[in-house]
Amino acid sequence: TWCRLEKLIELKFFETRRAGERYVEYLEALNADPSRFDLSWLLGIDSDITSEDVRQIEVRNWVHRLVLPMMQLRR
């Protein structure tokens, strides 16, 4: 989000640069401590995002169900 902050301000996602910076700080704090219910509630982020297992399951499934079988076929 840091790299897109100017564009997000331009698109009116944030009223000020400070508001955008605060949002990024909240996201970084939640990433550092996913158990922070106050931040997840404030940001509207459920456990499907804060839980590492749930967040990574689609990638894991893709690797196991598509990538690895395709690699086996190519051998």
URWO-V587900 format. One record per run of one state. SS is the DSSP state (a for helix, b for strand, c for the rest). FROM is the first residue (numbers start at 1). LEN is the number of residues. If there is no record, write none. Layout:
((SS:FROM:LEN) (SS:FROM:LEN))
//
This chain:
((c:1:1) (a:2:9) (c:11:6) (a:17:16) (c:33:4) (a:37:7) (c:44:3) (a:47:4) (c:51:1) (a:52:23) (c:75:1))
//
